[in-house]
Amino acid sequence: MPRMLPEEAERLLSNVPEQYTFRCCDGSVFWNLRDLARAVSSMKEDVFTFHVNDQKNDFANWIADVIGDRTLARQLWQTKNPATTMQRLAERVAFLESRQG
């Protein structure tokens, strides 16, 4: 596993500028990976499938394009399952937290 500097972990966990927040179809707004991880853990199935389905994966795209975590995005592009998505988000947040300074 490649090493990660504390500054990089901090950046990946930090809030994005307001214009880049993730706006969920149910009105929720996510500012960072922790917000998304918490939300997915209790998200209704219809809300999840609006954002993650055979045509798209809005969460993975946001993580890649806005957060800049291509590692996590690649993992999420491979699943359409809420439980797996929640697990991968939780594991990545825990990993990043363990690397912070």
All heavy atoms as an XYZ file, in Angstrom:
826
protein
N       0.851     -1.176      0.000
C       0.000      0.000      0.000
C       0.896      1.239      0.000
O       1.816      1.340      0.795
C      -0.896     -0.012      1.238
C      -1.725      1.242      1.385
S      -2.809      1.171      2.840
C      -3.918     -0.135      2.345
N       0.638      2.175     -0.909
C       1.474      3.371     -0.959
C       1.319      4.210      0.300
O       0.268      4.221      0.934
C       0.963      4.125     -2.186
C      -0.323      3.504     -2.553
C      -0.405      2.164     -1.901
N       2.382      4.902      0.638
C       2.342      5.767      1.818
C       1.541      7.026      1.514
O       1.470      7.463      0.372
C       3.754      6.134      2.225
C       4.524      4.912      2.700
C       5.831      5.272      3.271
N       5.651      6.309      4.300
C       6.616      7.088      4.733
N       7.821      6.955      4.244
N       6.390      8.000      5.659
N       0.974      7.574      2.553
C       0.214      8.811      2.389
C       0.692      9.797      3.436
O       0.749      9.484      4.621
C      -1.285      8.569      2.554
C      -2.085      9.851      2.440
S      -3.849      9.583      2.468
C      -4.108      8.805      0.899
N       1.000     10.993      2.985
C       1.414     12.043      3.897
C       0.215     12.548      4.697
O      -0.915     12.566      4.185
C       2.031     13.198      3.121
C       3.328     12.897      2.383
C       3.726     14.084      1.510
C       4.434     12.561      3.370
N       0.448     12.967      5.944
C      -0.657     13.499      6.752
C      -1.390     14.653      6.068
O      -2.613     14.755      6.180
C       0.043     13.973      8.031
C       1.289     13.161      8.110
C       1.698     12.909      6.686
N      -0.670     15.476      5.343
C      -1.291     16.614      4.656
C      -2.282     16.152      3.590
O      -3.325     16.769      3.383
C      -0.234     17.523      4.018
C       0.724     18.161      4.990
C       1.860     17.245      5.454
O       2.127     16.204      4.790
O       2.471     17.547      6.490
N      -1.927     15.077      2.903
C      -2.817     14.536      1.868
C      -4.075     13.944      2.501
O      -5.185     14.142      2.007
C      -2.080     13.484      1.037
C      -2.924     12.831     -0.032
C      -3.336     13.745     -1.176
O      -2.960     14.925     -1.207
O      -4.072     13.267     -2.061
N      -3.917     13.212      3.589
C      -5.075     12.646      4.294
C      -5.983     13.766      4.775
O      -7.208     13.694      4.629
C      -4.613     11.783      5.468
N      -5.398     14.813      5.329
C      -6.168     15.960      5.809
C      -6.943     16.608      4.660
O      -8.117     16.945      4.792
C      -5.236     16.980      6.456
C      -5.941     18.167      7.055
C      -6.733     17.830      8.300
O      -6.286     16.998      9.098
O      -7.820     18.413      8.470
N      -6.287     16.768      3.529
C      -6.938     17.384      2.361
C      -8.125     16.546      1.890
O      -9.197     17.080      1.593
C      -5.928     17.556      1.215
C      -6.505     18.297      0.006
C      -5.545     18.301     -1.167
N      -5.339     16.975     -1.727
C      -6.214     16.326     -2.493
N      -7.389     16.868     -2.779
N      -5.931     15.128     -2.978
N      -7.950     15.241      1.834
C      -9.018     14.365      1.352
C     -10.213     14.332      2.307
O     -11.338     14.062      1.882
C      -8.489     12.950      1.121
C      -7.494     12.801     -0.034
C      -6.912     11.393     -0.064
C      -8.130     13.158     -1.363
N      -9.983     14.608      3.577
C     -11.067     14.605      4.568
C     -11.691     15.977      4.783
O     -12.742     16.087      5.415
C     -10.546     14.074      5.915
C     -10.280     12.576      5.974
C      -9.568     12.220      7.261
C     -11.562     11.780      5.820
N     -11.088     17.012      4.264
C     -11.556     18.363      4.555
C     -12.804     18.730      3.750
O     -13.151     18.076      2.765
C     -10.444     19.375      4.296
O     -10.131     19.410      2.930
N     -13.468     19.783      4.199
C     -14.644     20.286      3.495
C     -14.249     20.856      2.145
O     -13.194     21.483      2.009
C     -15.314     21.401      4.295
C     -16.074     20.893      5.494
O     -16.218     19.692      5.700
N     -16.559     21.802      6.305
N     -15.118     20.650      1.171
C     -14.921     21.256     -0.148
C     -15.543     22.652     -0.136
O     -16.390     22.947      0.712
C     -15.547     20.386     -1.268
C     -14.912     18.992     -1.288
C     -17.056     20.287     -1.121
N     -15.144     23.514     -1.065
C     -15.820     24.822     -1.155
C     -17.318     24.634     -1.415
O     -17.737     23.648     -2.028
C     -15.138     25.483     -2.354
C     -13.819     24.789     -2.478
C     -14.060     23.373     -2.023
N     -18.097     25.576     -0.948
C     -19.559     25.442     -1.022
C     -20.056     25.122     -2.429
O     -20.971     24.317     -2.602
C     -20.241     26.706     -0.506
C     -21.750     26.559     -0.472
C     -22.452     27.727      0.204
O     -21.780     28.691      0.583
O     -23.681     27.643      0.348
N     -19.476     25.733     -3.446
C     -19.956     25.506     -4.814
C     -19.695     24.073     -5.300
O     -20.246     23.662     -6.307
C     -19.369     26.524     -5.791
C     -17.878     26.427     -6.020
C     -17.051     27.312     -5.103
O     -17.448     27.590     -3.979
N     -15.900     27.754     -5.569
N     -18.881     23.303     -4.562
C     -18.578     21.923     -4.956
C     -19.198     20.888     -4.015
O     -18.890     19.700     -4.126
C     -17.068     21.713     -5.042
C     -16.429     22.573     -6.096
C     -15.533     23.578     -5.757
C     -16.736     22.397     -7.438
C     -14.946     24.379     -6.724
C     -16.161     23.196     -8.412
C     -15.271     24.181     -8.048
O     -14.706     24.974     -9.012
N     -20.052     21.323     -3.095
C     -20.707     20.352     -2.217
C     -21.567     19.409     -3.046
O     -22.000     19.742     -4.148
C     -21.593     21.050     -1.161
O     -22.526     21.891     -1.830
C     -20.764     21.842     -0.173
N     -21.789     18.218     -2.506
C     -22.662     17.245     -3.162
C     -24.077     17.508     -2.695
O     -24.353     17.497     -1.503
C     -22.250     15.816     -2.806
C     -23.000     14.781     -3.601
C     -22.427     14.208     -4.713
C     -24.284     14.394     -3.242
C     -23.121     13.260     -5.462
C     -24.984     13.463     -3.987
C     -24.397     12.897     -5.098
N     -24.952     17.746     -3.624
C     -26.363     18.000     -3.306
C     -27.174     16.763     -3.689
O     -27.356     16.453     -4.854
C     -26.845     19.244     -4.029
C     -25.999     20.439     -3.587
C     -26.542     21.771     -3.988
N     -25.650     22.830     -3.559
C     -25.657     23.400     -2.362
N     -26.522     23.001     -1.459
N     -24.811     24.355     -2.061
N     -27.634     16.092     -2.669
C     -28.369     14.837     -2.827
C     -29.806     15.123     -3.262
O     -30.369     16.176     -2.956
C     -28.341     14.108     -1.485
S     -28.897     12.405     -1.544
N     -30.410     14.174     -3.938
C     -31.774     14.340     -4.440
C     -32.800     14.510     -3.326
O     -33.890     15.024     -3.570
C     -32.157     13.180     -5.350
S     -32.368     11.600     -4.498
N     -32.461     14.106     -2.095
C     -33.395     14.284     -0.977
C     -33.186     15.607     -0.247
O     -33.810     15.862      0.784
C     -33.311     13.113      0.002
C     -31.995     13.057      0.764
O     -31.093     13.905      0.522
O     -31.852     12.149      1.608
N     -32.296     16.450     -0.766
C     -32.043     17.753     -0.165
C     -30.823     17.807      0.741
O     -30.407     18.890      1.150
N     -30.263     16.665      1.063
C     -29.056     16.635      1.895
C     -27.884     17.251      1.140
O     -27.804     17.159     -0.086
C     -28.692     15.199      2.265
O     -29.741     14.573      2.946
N     -26.972     17.842      1.903
C     -25.766     18.434      1.323
C     -24.566     17.832      2.033
O     -24.517     17.785      3.260
C     -25.767     19.974      1.486
C     -24.490     20.573      0.925
C     -26.988     20.580      0.804
N     -23.594     17.358      1.248
C     -22.397     16.743      1.809
C     -21.192     17.623      1.494
O     -20.959     18.002      0.348
C     -22.179     15.344      1.235
C     -23.415     14.483      1.271
C     -23.775     13.722      0.185
C     -24.237     14.458      2.392
C     -24.924     12.934      0.207
C     -25.390     13.683      2.421
C     -25.725     12.920      1.326
N     -20.427     17.912      2.545
C     -19.263     18.785      2.437
C     -17.953     18.010      2.356
O     -16.926     18.567      1.998
C     -19.200     19.705      3.649
C     -20.256     20.753      3.657
C     -21.557     20.626      4.059
C     -20.118     22.107      3.226
N     -22.226     21.821      3.911
C     -21.367     22.754      3.411
C     -19.057     22.853      2.715
C     -21.576     24.088      3.097
C     -19.259     24.187      2.416
C     -20.507     24.796      2.597
N     -17.984     16.728      2.739
C     -16.737     15.952      2.813
C     -17.051     14.459      2.824
O     -18.225     14.062      2.824
C     -15.938     16.373      4.056
C     -16.744     16.225      5.333
O     -17.312     15.176      5.610
N     -16.811     17.301      6.119
N     -16.004     13.646      2.859
C     -16.186     12.195      2.850
C     -16.914     11.687      4.084
O     -17.707     10.749      3.997
C     -14.831     11.490      2.745
C     -14.145     11.533      1.393
C     -12.783     10.848      1.475
C     -15.010     10.873      0.325
N     -16.653     12.297      5.226
C     -17.346     11.857      6.451
C     -18.850     12.077      6.325
O     -19.640     11.218      6.721
C     -16.813     12.602      7.666
C     -15.414     12.197      8.084
C     -15.001     12.976      9.334
N     -13.635     12.751      9.690
C     -12.656     13.649      9.538
N     -12.910     14.829      9.019
N     -11.431     13.360      9.913
N     -19.241     13.234      5.782
C     -20.670     13.504      5.571
C     -21.296     12.438      4.688
O     -22.377     11.924      4.982
C     -20.874     14.865      4.894
C     -20.610     16.056      5.787
O     -20.408     15.884      7.012
O     -20.599     17.182      5.257
N     -20.624     12.135      3.594
C     -21.161     11.134      2.661
C     -21.241      9.768      3.320
O     -22.259      9.075      3.190
C     -20.316     11.081      1.385
C     -20.756     10.066      0.339
C     -22.181     10.348     -0.149
C     -19.784     10.051     -0.835
N     -20.208      9.377      4.045
C     -20.201      8.070      4.711
C     -21.354      7.957      5.704
O     -22.056      6.938      5.745
C     -18.864      7.839      5.406
N     -21.557      9.003      6.504
C     -22.671      8.996      7.470
C     -24.011      8.901      6.744
O     -24.908      8.179      7.163
C     -22.637     10.255      8.329
C     -21.732     10.159      9.534
C     -21.935     11.327     10.488
N     -21.600     12.621      9.908
C     -20.378     13.156      9.914
N     -19.380     12.503     10.464
N     -20.166     14.328      9.359
N     -24.154      9.654      5.678
C     -25.432      9.687      4.962
C     -25.754      8.344      4.307
O     -26.886      7.873      4.382
C     -25.412     10.789      3.914
N     -24.773      7.738      3.672
C     -25.015      6.460      2.990
C     -25.423      5.393      3.998
O     -26.248      4.528      3.687
C     -23.787      6.034      2.154
C     -23.913      4.593      1.676
C     -23.613      6.965      0.962
N     -24.911      5.473      5.223
C     -25.235      4.451      6.227
C     -26.719      4.430      6.586
O     -27.226      3.407      7.036
C     -24.389      4.644      7.483
O     -24.796      5.791      8.188
N     -27.431      5.538      6.377
C     -28.863      5.572      6.700
C     -29.733      6.012      5.514
O     -30.902      6.326      5.685
C     -29.093      6.527      7.873
O     -28.681      7.836      7.535
N     -29.147      6.007      4.333
C     -29.841      6.498      3.143
C     -30.931      5.521      2.692
O     -30.728      4.305      2.669
C     -28.812      6.691      2.026
C     -29.311      7.407      0.808
S     -27.929      7.768     -0.317
C     -27.230      9.209      0.494
N     -32.079      6.054      2.337
C     -33.149      5.227      1.787
C     -32.716      4.668      0.440
O     -31.980      5.308     -0.312
C     -34.429      6.047      1.635
C     -34.998      6.481      2.962
C     -36.282      7.245      2.790
C     -36.804      7.626      4.166
N     -38.030      8.386      4.110
N     -33.199      3.480      0.140
C     -32.769      2.779     -1.069
C     -33.071      3.577     -2.337
O     -32.248      3.624     -3.259
C     -33.418      1.396     -1.145
C     -32.856      0.567     -2.289
C     -33.373     -0.856     -2.288
O     -33.866     -1.329     -1.252
O     -33.271     -1.489     -3.353
N     -34.241      4.224     -2.404
C     -34.582      4.971     -3.616
C     -33.660      6.174     -3.810
O     -33.335      6.536     -4.948
C     -36.050      5.396     -3.622
C     -36.416      6.353     -2.493
O     -35.911      6.177     -1.360
O     -37.217      7.268     -2.731
N     -33.198      6.779     -2.725
C     -32.259      7.893     -2.823
C     -30.914      7.372     -3.319
O     -30.302      7.945     -4.223
C     -32.110      8.617     -1.468
C     -31.019      9.668     -1.516
C     -33.448      9.223     -1.059
N     -30.460      6.257     -2.745
C     -29.190      5.659     -3.170
C     -29.235      5.309     -4.656
O     -28.325      5.666     -5.404
C     -28.866      4.421     -2.333
C     -27.549      3.801     -2.687
C     -26.379      4.251     -2.101
C     -27.476      2.775     -3.627
C     -25.150      3.690     -2.440
C     -26.258      2.212     -3.979
C     -25.091      2.664     -3.381
N     -30.291      4.626     -5.089
C     -30.345      4.187     -6.491
C     -30.560      5.346     -7.466
O     -30.267      5.208     -8.648
C     -31.419      3.108     -6.710
O     -32.683      3.593     -6.277
C     -31.075      1.837     -5.968
N     -31.042      6.485     -6.978
C     -31.090      7.672     -7.838
C     -29.674      8.090     -8.211
O     -29.412      8.489     -9.346
C     -31.808      8.828     -7.126
C     -31.845     10.098     -7.932
C     -32.874     10.319     -8.833
C     -30.850     11.060     -7.810
C     -32.910     11.487     -9.595
C     -30.879     12.226     -8.566
C     -31.911     12.439     -9.460
N     -28.758      7.987     -7.256
C     -27.382      8.441     -7.469
C     -26.439      7.342     -7.944
O     -25.415      7.646     -8.565
C     -26.833      9.067     -6.186
C     -27.501     10.357     -5.837
N     -27.288     11.512     -6.550
C     -28.399     10.670     -4.862
C     -28.016     12.492     -6.027
N     -28.707     12.003     -5.005
N     -26.760      6.098     -7.642
C     -25.896      4.969     -8.014
C     -26.754      3.921     -8.697
O     -27.588      3.288     -8.068
C     -25.195      4.368     -6.778
C     -24.330      3.170     -7.182
C     -24.369      5.414     -6.048
N     -26.542      3.756     -9.992
C     -27.307      2.779    -10.768
C     -26.484      2.340    -11.972
O     -25.297      2.666    -12.056
C     -28.671      3.364    -11.171
C     -28.536      4.677    -11.889
O     -27.872      4.772    -12.931
N     -29.148      5.726    -11.339
N     -27.099      1.614    -12.900
C     -26.353      1.105    -14.058
C     -25.861      2.207    -14.985
O     -24.927      2.002    -15.749
C     -27.218      0.122    -14.854
C     -27.439     -1.177    -14.113
O     -26.621     -1.512    -13.232
O     -28.445     -1.855    -14.397
N     -26.462      3.380    -14.925
C     -26.074      4.472    -15.813
C     -25.041      5.415    -15.205
O     -24.356      6.125    -15.932
C     -27.297      5.313    -16.221
C     -28.210      4.628    -17.208
C     -29.046      3.520    -16.583
O     -29.615      3.693    -15.519
N     -29.095      2.374    -17.238
N     -24.974      5.467    -13.873
C     -24.082      6.459    -13.256
C     -23.726      6.065    -11.825
O     -24.366      5.213    -11.225
C     -24.753      7.832    -13.242
C     -26.023      7.886    -12.395
C     -26.695      9.245    -12.450
C     -27.971      9.261    -11.613
N     -28.601     10.577    -11.609
N     -22.694      6.725    -11.324
C     -22.347      6.634     -9.912
C     -21.919      8.033     -9.479
O     -20.757      8.413     -9.576
C     -21.237      5.612     -9.657
C     -21.032      5.363     -8.172
O     -21.126      6.273     -7.358
N     -20.741      4.119     -7.823
N     -22.908      8.822     -9.067
C     -22.656     10.210     -8.692
C     -21.668     10.323     -7.537
O     -20.862     11.255     -7.503
C     -23.959     10.903     -8.298
C     -24.933     11.060     -9.457
O     -24.489     11.078    -10.627
O     -26.143     11.174     -9.182
N     -21.720      9.392     -6.588
C     -20.817      9.460     -5.438
C     -19.368      9.266     -5.882
O     -18.487     10.039     -5.495
C     -21.191      8.420     -4.378
C     -22.589      8.570     -3.836
C     -23.342      7.464     -3.509
C     -23.155      9.829     -3.643
C     -24.628      7.592     -2.998
C     -24.448      9.978     -3.134
C     -25.182      8.852     -2.815
N     -19.131      8.240     -6.683
C     -17.769      7.986     -7.165
C     -17.267      9.152     -8.009
O     -16.103      9.550     -7.892
C     -17.725      6.681     -7.965
N     -18.129      9.698     -8.845
C     -17.713     10.835     -9.678
C     -17.346     12.045     -8.829
O     -16.338     12.715     -9.084
C     -18.811     11.201    -10.677
C     -18.994     10.144    -11.735
O     -18.107      9.345    -12.004
N     -20.165     10.120    -12.338
N     -18.150     12.345     -7.810
C     -17.862     13.473     -6.923
C     -16.545     13.255     -6.177
O     -15.716     14.164     -6.070
C     -19.020     13.667     -5.946
C     -18.870     14.832     -5.013
C     -18.900     16.161     -5.328
C     -18.688     14.777     -3.593
N     -18.754     16.932     -4.193
C     -18.623     16.102     -3.111
C     -18.595     13.732     -2.672
C     -18.459     16.414     -1.763
C     -18.428     14.041     -1.329
C     -18.359     15.365     -0.892
N     -16.351     12.035     -5.712
C     -15.124     11.711     -4.974
C     -13.900     11.849     -5.881
O     -12.862     12.370     -5.468
C     -15.229     10.310     -4.346
C     -16.243     10.355     -3.198
C     -13.877      9.805     -3.872
C     -16.682      9.007     -2.690
N     -14.013     11.421     -7.122
C     -12.893     11.539     -8.056
C     -12.656     12.981     -8.478
O     -11.529     13.484     -8.424
C     -13.138     10.671     -9.294
N     -13.717     13.649     -8.884
C     -13.580     14.967     -9.512
C     -13.448     16.119     -8.524
O     -12.793     17.114     -8.831
C     -14.782     15.238    -10.425
C     -14.890     14.230    -11.560
O     -13.882     13.578    -11.889
O     -16.002     14.095    -12.116
N     -14.085     16.014     -7.365
C     -14.089     17.128     -6.403
C     -13.154     16.838     -5.229
O     -12.281     17.641     -4.920
C     -15.522     17.431     -5.907
C     -15.507     18.514     -4.843
C     -16.407     17.850     -7.081
N     -13.335     15.697     -4.587
C     -12.485     15.343     -3.442
C     -11.061     15.041     -3.915
O     -10.095     15.396     -3.269
C     -13.061     14.126     -2.680
C     -14.473     14.410     -2.163
C     -12.131     13.684     -1.554
C     -14.577     15.386     -1.034
N     -10.960     14.368     -5.056
C      -9.642     14.024     -5.599
C      -9.107     12.697     -5.100
O      -7.908     12.432     -5.205
N      -9.981     11.833     -4.585
C      -9.555     10.524     -4.083
C      -9.872      9.462     -5.136
O     -10.914      8.818     -5.117
C     -10.262     10.215     -2.764
C      -9.695      8.991     -2.058
O      -9.025      8.169     -2.712
O      -9.936      8.857     -0.843
N      -8.960      9.309     -6.060
C      -9.176      8.352     -7.158
C      -9.173      6.903     -6.664
O      -9.829      6.056     -7.250
C      -8.131      8.551     -8.239
C      -8.261      9.917     -8.886
C      -8.351      9.801    -10.376
N      -8.583     11.094    -10.966
C      -9.700     11.429    -11.588
N     -10.678     10.574    -11.699
N      -9.835     12.616    -12.124
N      -8.457      6.623     -5.604
C      -8.428      5.261     -5.049
C      -9.825      4.854     -4.598
O     -10.336      3.799     -4.981
C      -7.438      5.186     -3.869
O      -6.140      5.521     -4.352
C      -7.421      3.800     -3.246
N     -10.449      5.681     -3.787
C     -11.810      5.382     -3.312
C     -12.798      5.397     -4.467
O     -13.676      4.539     -4.557
C     -12.225      6.382     -2.235
C     -13.643      6.231     -1.687
C     -13.888      4.843     -1.107
C     -13.919      7.310     -0.652
N     -12.671      6.349     -5.360
C     -13.589      6.422     -6.503
C     -13.548      5.132     -7.321
O     -14.599      4.601     -7.694
C     -13.249      7.623     -7.376
N     -12.361      4.607     -7.573
C     -12.251      3.347     -8.331
C     -12.984      2.220     -7.621
O     -13.669      1.409     -8.252
C     -10.783      2.961     -8.535
C     -10.141      3.600     -9.734
C      -8.799      2.960    -10.074
N      -7.812      3.146     -9.017
C      -7.043      4.232     -8.876
N      -7.143      5.226     -9.717
N      -6.177      4.309     -7.896
N     -12.855      2.175     -6.295
C     -13.545      1.126     -5.536
C     -15.068      1.279     -5.653
O     -15.780      0.295     -5.789
C     -13.140      1.187     -4.070
C     -11.713      0.818     -3.820
C     -11.317      1.016     -2.363
O     -12.102      1.506     -1.546
N     -10.098      0.642     -2.040
N     -15.542      2.508     -5.599
C     -16.990      2.735     -5.648
C     -17.560      2.546     -7.041
O     -18.716      2.143     -7.179
C     -17.328      4.122     -5.109
C     -17.006      4.347     -3.635
C     -17.473      5.720     -3.196
C     -17.608      3.264     -2.750
N     -16.792      2.843     -8.077
C     -17.276      2.608     -9.443
C     -17.567      1.129     -9.679
O     -18.347      0.780    -10.549
C     -16.267      3.099    -10.473
C     -16.302      4.575    -10.720
C     -17.408      5.381    -10.784
C     -15.192      5.436    -10.943
N     -17.037      6.683    -11.017
C     -15.683      6.745    -11.128
C     -13.815      5.231    -11.000
C     -14.864      7.842    -11.371
C     -12.998      6.315    -11.237
C     -13.521      7.612    -11.423
N     -16.964      0.263     -8.874
C     -17.125     -1.179     -9.057
C     -18.346     -1.753     -8.345
O     -18.595     -2.952     -8.442
C     -15.865     -1.912     -8.584
C     -14.632     -1.557     -9.379
C     -13.370     -2.138     -8.776
O     -13.404     -2.899     -7.823
N     -12.237     -1.773     -9.354
N     -19.088     -0.944     -7.625
C     -20.242     -1.477     -6.888
C     -21.480     -0.615     -7.087
O     -21.385      0.588     -7.292
C     -19.940     -1.607     -5.374
O     -21.057     -2.254     -4.748
C     -19.703     -0.266     -4.727
N     -22.609     -1.256     -7.014
C     -23.908     -0.570     -7.047
C     -24.686     -0.888     -5.769
O     -25.852     -0.576     -5.648
C     -24.741     -1.033     -8.253
C     -24.044     -0.934     -9.583
C     -23.933      0.496    -10.051
C     -23.306      0.581    -11.420
N     -21.998      1.164    -11.434
N     -24.006     -1.524     -4.818
C     -24.630     -2.018     -3.603
C     -24.455     -1.027     -2.451
O     -23.329     -0.634     -2.153
C     -23.982     -3.366     -3.261
C     -24.528     -3.979     -2.019
O     -24.264     -3.509     -0.922
N     -25.286     -5.046     -2.189
N     -25.547     -0.626     -1.790
C     -25.435      0.338     -0.692
C     -24.540     -0.137      0.459
O     -23.751      0.636      0.997
C     -26.874      0.531     -0.207
C     -27.741      0.044     -1.313
C     -26.944     -0.968     -2.068
N     -24.659     -1.407      0.840
C     -23.863     -1.919      1.966
C     -22.372     -1.911      1.631
O     -21.540     -1.528      2.458
C     -24.319     -3.325      2.337
N     -22.031     -2.316      0.423
C     -20.629     -2.313      0.007
C     -20.109     -0.885     -0.101
O     -18.989     -0.590      0.318
C     -20.463     -3.050     -1.341
O     -20.983     -4.375     -1.206
C     -19.006     -3.102     -1.767
N     -20.922      0.000     -0.638
C     -20.536      1.411     -0.728
C     -20.279      1.967      0.661
O     -19.251      2.624      0.901
C     -21.630      2.217     -1.449
O     -21.764      1.722     -2.788
C     -21.304      3.700     -1.478
N     -21.180      1.700      1.598
C     -21.028      2.181      2.970
C     -19.748      1.629      3.593
O     -18.990      2.365      4.236
C     -22.237      1.770      3.800
C     -22.185      2.231      5.233
S     -23.619      1.687      6.187
C     -23.400     -0.078      6.167
N     -19.487      0.349      3.390
C     -18.294     -0.280      3.957
C     -17.020      0.346      3.389
O     -16.099      0.667      4.134
C     -18.307     -1.781      3.685
C     -17.081     -2.495      4.224
C     -17.085     -3.979      3.899
O     -17.994     -4.490      3.268
N     -16.048     -4.666      4.330
N     -16.978      0.544      2.077
C     -15.774      1.116      1.459
C     -15.551      2.557      1.895
O     -14.413      2.978      2.116
C     -15.855      0.985     -0.055
C     -15.709     -0.474     -0.475
C     -15.716     -0.681     -1.951
N     -15.525     -2.101     -2.222
C     -15.781     -2.671     -3.376
N     -16.236     -1.946     -4.387
N     -15.588     -3.953     -3.545
N     -16.631      3.319      2.029
C     -16.514      4.687      2.529
C     -15.986      4.697      3.964
O     -15.060      5.450      4.289
C     -17.859      5.400      2.473
C     -18.301      5.927      1.118
C     -19.795      6.241      1.128
C     -17.504      7.167      0.742
N     -16.559      3.867      4.817
C     -16.149      3.821      6.225
C     -14.684      3.402      6.355
O     -13.929      3.990      7.140
C     -17.047      2.870      7.004
N     -14.281      2.401      5.583
C     -12.890      1.941      5.632
C     -11.925      3.026      5.161
O     -10.864      3.219      5.753
C     -12.716      0.680      4.785
C     -13.356     -0.547      5.404
C     -13.373     -1.750      4.466
O     -12.983     -1.626      3.278
O     -13.804     -2.825      4.929
N     -12.297      3.740      4.115
C     -11.415      4.780      3.591
C     -11.318      5.949      4.569
O     -10.221      6.474      4.795
C     -11.908      5.259      2.224
C     -10.987      6.241      1.550
C      -9.632      5.633      1.246
N      -8.838      6.531      0.399
C      -7.574      6.353      0.096
N      -6.937      5.284      0.535
N      -6.943      7.211     -0.670
N     -12.434      6.350      5.152
C     -12.402      7.437      6.142
C     -11.523      7.024      7.319
O     -10.682      7.815      7.783
C     -13.825      7.830      6.592
C     -13.788      8.715      7.824
C     -14.566      8.529      5.453
N     -11.678      5.808      7.814
C     -10.860      5.329      8.937
C      -9.376      5.322      8.560
O      -8.521      5.736      9.362
C     -11.310      3.934      9.367
N      -9.065      4.874      7.355
C      -7.681      4.865      6.893
C      -7.123      6.286      6.855
O      -6.025      6.556      7.357
C      -7.576      4.227      5.500
C      -6.229      4.409      4.854
C      -5.138      3.632      5.238
C      -6.050      5.372      3.880
C      -3.888      3.829      4.658
C      -4.806      5.575      3.288
C      -3.732      4.798      3.684
N      -7.865      7.209      6.266
C      -7.403      8.594      6.153
C      -7.234      9.220      7.540
O      -6.257      9.941      7.777
C      -8.361      9.410      5.293
C      -8.403      9.031      3.813
C      -9.548      9.735      3.109
C      -7.086      9.308      3.131
N      -8.169      8.943      8.433
C      -8.055      9.474      9.793
C      -6.789      8.954     10.491
O      -6.146      9.682     11.245
C      -9.305      9.146     10.612
C     -10.509      9.956     10.172
C     -11.803      9.569     10.867
O     -11.901      8.458     11.459
O     -12.734     10.391     10.802
N      -6.445      7.706     10.210
C      -5.247      7.114     10.838
C      -3.960      7.720     10.286
O      -2.906      7.610     10.914
C      -5.234      5.598     10.627
O      -4.857      5.265      9.302
N      -4.036      8.364      9.149
C      -2.854      8.969      8.509
C      -2.710     10.461      8.784
O      -1.705     11.051      8.423
C      -2.890      8.751      6.989
C      -2.843      7.290      6.544
C      -1.575      6.627      7.036
N      -1.374      5.298      6.522
C      -1.709      4.176      7.158
N      -2.318      4.230      8.327
N      -1.468      3.008      6.621
N      -3.728     11.058      9.418
C      -3.644     12.484      9.711
C      -2.555     12.758     10.747
O      -2.260     11.917     11.576
C      -4.980     13.015     10.238
C      -6.042     13.127      9.165
C      -7.328     13.670      9.716
O      -7.926     13.090     10.596
N      -7.746     14.802      9.187
N      -2.014     13.960     10.692
C      -0.925     14.341     11.593
C      -1.346     14.561     13.011
O      -2.399     14.563     13.452
